C-alpha cells in the first residue's frame, strides 16, 4: 500500500487491516500513526 492509499483510507475513517509502518520519513510515519490512533480513540486496557 502506498502512503497515498493509506492517507485516502484514513480520510474516509477506514482501517482495513493491520499495518506495518516503516521507512526513512519519520514525519510521515508519525503522522500516519497519529491519525490511526485518533480513529481508534482512547483505548482502555482491563485485566
TIMI-2910 file (N, C-alpha, C, CB; in pm, 1 decimal, decimal comma, always signed):
<rs>
+----------+----------+----------+----------+----------+----------+----------+----------+----------+----------+----------+----------+------+
!      n_x !      n_y !      n_z !     ca_x !     ca_y !     ca_z !      c_x !      c_y !      c_z !     cb_x !     cb_y !     cb_z ! resn !
+----------+----------+----------+----------+----------+----------+----------+----------+----------+----------+----------+----------+------+
!    +85,0 !   -116,4 !     +0,0 !     +0,0 !     +0,0 !     +0,0 !    +90,1 !   +123,4 !     +0,0 !    -97,0 !     -0,6 !   +122,2 !  Unk !
!    +53,8 !   +220,9 !    -77,2 !   +131,1 !   +345,0 !    -81,3 !    +81,2 !   +440,8 !    +26,7 !   +121,7 !   +411,2 !   -221,2 !  Unk !
!   +160,7 !   +542,0 !    +55,4 !   +120,8 !   +642,1 !   +153,8 !     -4,5 !   +715,5 !   +106,5 !   +235,4 !   +742,1 !   +179,2 !  Unk !
!    -19,1 !   +731,8 !    -22,7 !   -137,2 !   +798,6 !    -77,3 !   -263,3 !   +715,2 !    -51,5 !   -119,5 !   +823,7 !   -228,5 !  Unk !
!   -252,7 !   +584,8 !    -68,7 !   -366,8 !   +496,4 !    -42,7 !   -402,4 !   +497,0 !   +106,7 !   -335,3 !   +352,1 !    -90,0 !  Unk !
!   -299,4 !   +494,2 !   +191,1 !   -323,3 !   +498,2 !   +334,9 !   -389,4 !   +629,2 !   +375,2 !   -192,3 !   +479,4 !   +411,4 !  Unk !
!   -339,5 !   +740,9 !   +323,5 !   -398,2 !   +871,6 !   +354,6 !   -544,7 !   +877,0 !   +311,0 !   -318,2 !   +984,5 !   +286,1 !  Unk !
!   -575,7 !   +820,5 !   +195,9 !   -713,9 !   +818,4 !   +146,6 !   -803,9 !   +739,9 !   +241,5 !   -720,0 !   +757,5 !     +5,2 !  Unk !
!   -758,1 !   +622,4 !   +286,4 !   -836,4 !   +541,4 !   +379,6 !   -854,9 !   +613,5 !   +512,7 !   -769,1 !   +405,7 !   +402,2 !  Unk !
!   -750,9 !   +678,0 !   +561,4 !   -761,2 !   +748,5 !   +689,3 !   -858,3 !   +866,5 !   +679,8 !   -622,6 !   +797,8 !   +734,2 !  Unk !
!   -861,1 !   +934,4 !   +566,5 !   -955,6 !  +1045,2 !   +547,2 !  -1099,3 !   +995,1 !   +546,6 !   -925,7 !  +1119,3 !   +416,2 !  Unk !
!  -1117,9 !   +870,6 !   +500,7 !  -1251,4 !   +810,1 !   +497,7 !  -1284,3 !   +735,5 !   +626,8 !  -1262,7 !   +715,0 !   +379,6 !  Unk !
!  -1194,9 !   +746,5 !   +726,8 !  -1211,3 !   +677,0 !   +855,4 !  -1220,4 !   +526,0 !   +838,5 !  -1335,8 !   +727,6 !   +926,9 !  Unk !
!  -1133,2 !   +473,1 !   +754,8 !  -1130,6 !   +329,3 !   +728,0 !   -998,0 !   +271,9 !   +778,0 !  -1150,0 !   +300,2 !   +575,5 !  Unk !
!  -1007,1 !   +168,0 !   +858,2 !   -890,7 !    +87,5 !   +895,1 !   -924,8 !    -52,6 !   +846,0 !   -859,3 !    +91,5 !  +1053,8 !  Unk !
!   -858,8 !    -96,2 !   +740,2 !   -899,0 !   -222,0 !   +677,0 !   -804,6 !   -337,6 !   +704,7 !   -910,0 !   -202,6 !   +529,9 !  Unk !
!   -720,0 !   -322,8 !   +804,7 !   -629,9 !   -432,8 !   +834,2 !   -525,7 !   -392,6 !   +936,0 !   -562,9 !   -481,5 !   +708,1 !  Unk !
!   -422,4 !   -470,7 !   +940,6 !   -309,3 !   -442,4 !  +1028,0 !   -199,8 !   -382,8 !   +940,9 !   -259,4 !   -571,9 !  +1103,5 !  Unk !
!   -140,4 !   -275,8 !   +989,1 !    -39,6 !   -206,5 !   +910,9 !    +95,9 !   -214,8 !   +978,4 !    -79,1 !    -61,3 !   +889,6 !  Unk !
!   +198,4 !   -231,5 !   +899,3 !   +336,5 !   -221,7 !   +945,9 !   +393,5 !    -98,4 !   +878,4 !   +421,3 !   -352,6 !   +912,8 !  Unk !
!   +427,9 !     -1,6 !   +959,3 !   +479,8 !   +123,4 !   +906,4 !   +631,8 !   +123,2 !   +918,4 !   +418,4 !   +245,0 !   +980,6 !  Unk !
!   +699,7 !   +150,6 !   +809,6 !   +845,4 !   +154,8 !   +811,7 !   +893,7 !   +251,8 !   +704,5 !   +906,0 !    +13,2 !   +789,9 !  Unk !
!  +1014,7 !   +293,9 !   +715,7 !  +1073,3 !   +381,6 !   +615,8 !  +1161,6 !   +486,8 !   +679,5 !   +965,1 !   +447,7 !   +533,8 !  Unk !
!  +1214,8 !   +572,0 !   +595,7 !  +1307,3 !   +674,1 !   +640,8 !  +1238,5 !   +805,5 !   +676,4 !  +1410,4 !   +698,4 !   +535,5 !  Unk !
!  +1116,5 !   +825,6 !   +633,1 !  +1044,5 !   +950,8 !   +656,7 !   +972,4 !   +946,2 !   +791,8 !   +943,3 !   +977,5 !   +542,6 !  Unk !
!  +1041,5 !   +989,0 !   +895,6 !   +985,2 !   +983,8 !  +1030,7 !   +857,2 !  +1066,3 !  +1041,9 !  +1087,8 !  +1033,3 !  +1132,3 !  Unk !
!   +851,7 !  +1181,3 !   +975,2 !   +732,2 !  +1265,1 !   +982,3 !   +610,0 !  +1192,2 !   +927,4 !   +754,1 !  +1395,2 !   +905,6 !  Unk !
!   +623,6 !  +1126,5 !   +813,1 !   +510,8 !  +1053,6 !   +754,9 !   +468,2 !   +937,6 !   +843,8 !   +546,8 !  +1002,0 !   +615,7 !  Unk !
!   +564,9 !   +868,3 !   +902,4 !   +532,6 !   +756,6 !   +991,4 !   +455,9 !   +805,4 !  +1113,9 !   +660,6 !   +683,5 !  +1034,8 !  Unk !
!   +506,2 !   +910,2 !  +1178,0 !   +440,4 !   +964,5 !  +1297,6 !   +302,7 !  +1020,6 !  +1264,4 !   +527,1 !  +1073,6 !  +1361,5 !  Unk !
!   +292,3 !  +1087,3 !  +1152,0 !   +164,9 !  +1145,9 !  +1109,8 !    +59,2 !  +1037,6 !  +1086,9 !   +184,1 !  +1228,8 !   +981,6 !  Unk !
!    +96,9 !   +932,0 !  +1016,6 !     +3,9 !   +822,2 !   +990,2 !    -35,9 !   +751,9 !  +1119,1 !    +65,8 !   +721,9 !   +892,9 !  Unk !
!    +59,7 !   +727,6 !  +1205,6 !    +31,3 !   +662,1 !  +1333,2 !    -62,8 !   +746,8 !  +1418,0 !   +161,5 !   +635,0 !  +1409,8 !  Unk !
!    -41,0 !   +875,9 !  +1420,7 !   -126,0 !   +966,8 !  +1496,8 !   -270,1 !   +963,8 !  +1444,9 !    -70,1 !  +1109,7 !  +1490,3 !  Unk !
!   -287,2 !   +960,5 !  +1313,3 !   -421,1 !   +954,5 !  +1253,2 !   -490,1 !   +822,5 !  +1286,6 !   -412,5 !   +972,3 !  +1100,3 !  Unk !
!   -414,3 !   +712,4 !  +1285,7 !   -472,4 !   +582,0 !  +1319,5 !   -517,3 !   +578,9 !  +1464,8 !   -371,4 !   +469,2 !  +1293,1 !  Unk !
!   -434,2 !   +632,1 !  +1553,1 !   -470,5 !   +635,8 !  +1694,4 !   -596,2 !   +717,7 !  +1716,1 !   -356,1 !   +692,6 !  +1777,7 !  Unk !
!   -610,2 !   +825,4 !  +1641,8 !   -728,3 !   +911,0 !  +1653,7 !   -854,8 !   +834,3 !  +1613,4 !   -712,3 !  +1037,7 !  +1566,4 !  Unk !
!   -845,4 !   +750,1 !  +1510,2 !   -960,6 !   +670,2 !  +1467,1 !  -1001,7 !   +568,7 !  +1572,9 !   -929,1 !   +598,3 !  +1336,3 !  Unk !
!   -904,6 !   +511,3 !  +1642,1 !   -935,1 !   +412,6 !  +1744,9 !   -986,3 !   +476,2 !  +1873,2 !   -812,8 !   +330,0 !  +1774,6 !  Unk !
!   -952,2 !   +601,3 !  +1896,1 !   -991,9 !   +666,7 !  +2019,4 !   -905,9 !   +620,0 !  +2134,5 !  -1138,4 !   +640,7 !  +2049,2 !  Unk !
!   -947,0 !   +656,5 !  +2252,6 !   -872,1 !   +620,7 !  +2373,9 !   -897,2 !   +473,5 !  +2405,3 !   -913,6 !   +711,4 !  +2495,2 !  Unk !
!   -792,2 !   +395,9 !  +2412,2 !   -805,0 !   +253,6 !  +2442,6 !   -790,3 !   +234,5 !  +2593,3 !   -698,6 !   +169,2 !  +2364,9 !  Unk !
!   -875,8 !   +152,5 !  +2648,6 !   -870,4 !   +122,3 !  +2790,7 !   -840,5 !    -25,3 !  +2805,6 !  -1003,3 !   +160,6 !  +2862,8 !  Unk !
!   -732,0 !    -56,7 !  +2874,4 !   -695,2 !   -195,7 !  +2897,3 !   -751,9 !   -241,2 !  +3031,5 !   -541,0 !   -213,6 !  +2893,3 !  Unk !
!   -819,6 !   -352,9 !  +3029,2 !   -876,0 !   -409,1 !  +3152,1 !   -829,2 !   -553,1 !  +3164,0 !  -1032,6 !   -400,6 !  +3152,7 !  Unk !
!   -794,8 !   -589,1 !  +3284,3 !   -746,0 !   -724,6 !  +3309,2 !   -845,9 !   -803,4 !  +3389,3 !   -612,6 !   -721,7 !  +3381,4 !  Unk !
+----------+----------+----------+----------+----------+----------+----------+----------+----------+----------+----------+----------+------+
</rs>
